[in-house]
């Protein structure tokens, strides 16, 4: 297992090339090219802003109040959670099929197989960076300047990426033997989305249904999403308790996913 | 430290041949288990390849050559036994691995190179050479989907031969393509050998194995049938392959004749008078027929015709009578037809042979394109295209164009 980790590290140039390939191919032939990575989130934010201000008219939301008392429009509050959610969900949705999709390569050349799900996570990470830049600019323009708590962002993001990689290792290996996973995961991610406080705040449920809040806090993404909004939008410290709980999940999933992937990968080239 | 670059000890590899493989949950639940047969592709292979040597692997289709190569390349993992490897490894099992049609030539060179185990720096140092060989400098920033198939093949080939590992595994791949590829490939392999690197080569081209490999392994049904110096292993492989062809002939339908005389067997001989199935252009070749005839048959003649096996084109035909040679059979004997400098170029050729009377009215015995031999390029001769070698000379003269 330790050797396997070393091999993945040694193949970092190949991994980078695969990520680059995925990103380039996605934008090849389009007029704006990579600029779409910035344009899309800008347009999405504008859409949310109009929808939640003039149509759905959701009041400004906050898990905790900003020290300077500024309101956070719901569209921005939602978008912040969404960027982190997208990092996780894009990793799983593209990563689950990353091994089955590389069947031809698997049969023709050796490379550490674990870089296939890894490159899916890294591609999602690149997309996230673009969305994050848009988020920062919008937040600066509409809500106000950030605080030093912003420095927690890398910790939260790495934690979500590791969690996503663990799940992706597991799912991509299982998909090789059971193609149903590809169908299942699309629906499952919808459930998971609504089970994560992205489009709502845990405060909204408040004390009416303490049981529901308790269940939602079992979700390993709740801590990162809440903490991410705290440090980016609300100038507040992360929720350390939930974040630590999520970190345990990330480590366990990376080990379990990595172990199963490692055990099964010898069969990939024969079955895929 | 030993100087074994690559070793297999007791490597067994099986495949499950599924009659029906279920990939979905529904099928998995409904059909309790998948019916399959186990096929053992490798049965206890022990092999040691000393560093700096070149090993050839030969055998019929399905003998386990490719499985062995893929197992050594770590693409497949053995059921039992293990493979040990010292140093870096690149495996060339196919050209253009990982090439993406949407990416440019340049991007694909780096992607393909990294899949073959090359670092960015290694590709950097060889980049100019790759572009130079592919001869498509002005197209390197164009997506390869817009390439002609020839440009694509040249680029893929150039990337493949640019690899620089300690141990190199090569499958058939490099023998596809035109003469230029083969020569470049042989050059590169020679370069590799000069640098003291280790090569394992799987090829159907016995000539290539003999020329490039010091030692060879003959695989049959997943086991090592024979190993040793490449010339010897190829020799015994050919003897058996040849025997198989002869046995096949006895029931051949391509045979007709009155039976007054009978061709007993046919052999292709090299300069030393030894039986061969492969020849090089420009080397002597003799076709020897043994015959038996009724005692009263006199005044016979013998015809030889040579065809290309791939296209069926008639290359040439000769007759003993036309050459002014009288043959009187009467009993048993041999007839030899010799080409002192085989004029045929690379390819497989089929031979028709006949014994008939001098007026060509009665055919005693005739084999129609039932015997074949192969010709390989002779490295000492210039490259030519087509079927026959033709002696030629060139002369050029230039004169300045007056204004």
Contacts between the chains, C-beta under 8 A, distances in Angstrom:
chain1	res1	chain2	res2	distance
A	13	B	114	5.3
A	13	B	119	6.0
A	13	B	120	5.4
A	14	B	114	4.2
A	14	B	115	6.5
A	17	B	110	6.2
A	17	B	111	4.9
A	17	B	114	4.9
A	18	B	111	7.7
A	20	B	107	7.7
A	21	B	100	5.8
A	21	B	103	6.3
A	21	B	107	7.5
A	21	B	111	5.9
A	24	B	102	7.3
A	24	B	103	6.3
A	24	B	107	7.0
A	25	B	100	6.3
A	25	B	102	4.8
A	25	B	103	7.0
A	28	B	102	4.6
A	28	B	103	7.7
A	28	B	143	7.2
A	29	B	102	7.4
A	105	B	97	6.8
A	105	B	98	6.0
A	105	B	115	7.1
A	106	B	75	7.4
A	107	B	75	6.7
A	108	B	75	7.2
A	108	B	93	5.2
A	108	B	94	5.2
A	108	B	97	5.0
A	109	B	73	7.6
A	109	B	75	6.9
A	109	B	91	6.3
A	109	B	93	7.0
A	109	B	97	5.2
A	109	B	98	7.3
A	109	B	115	5.4
A	109	B	116	7.0
A	110	B	73	5.4
A	110	B	74	4.2
A	110	B	75	5.2
A	110	B	89	7.9
A	110	B	91	6.8
A	111	B	115	6.5
A	111	B	117	7.9
A	177	B	23	7.9
A	178	B	23	7.1
A	178	B	24	7.5
A	178	B	25	6.2
A	178	B	28	7.2
A	179	B	23	4.5
A	179	B	24	5.9
A	180	B	24	5.4
A	180	B	25	4.4
A	180	B	26	8.0
A	266	B	77	3.9
A	269	B	70	7.9
A	269	B	75	5.3
A	269	B	76	6.1
A	270	B	15	7.0
A	270	B	76	6.8
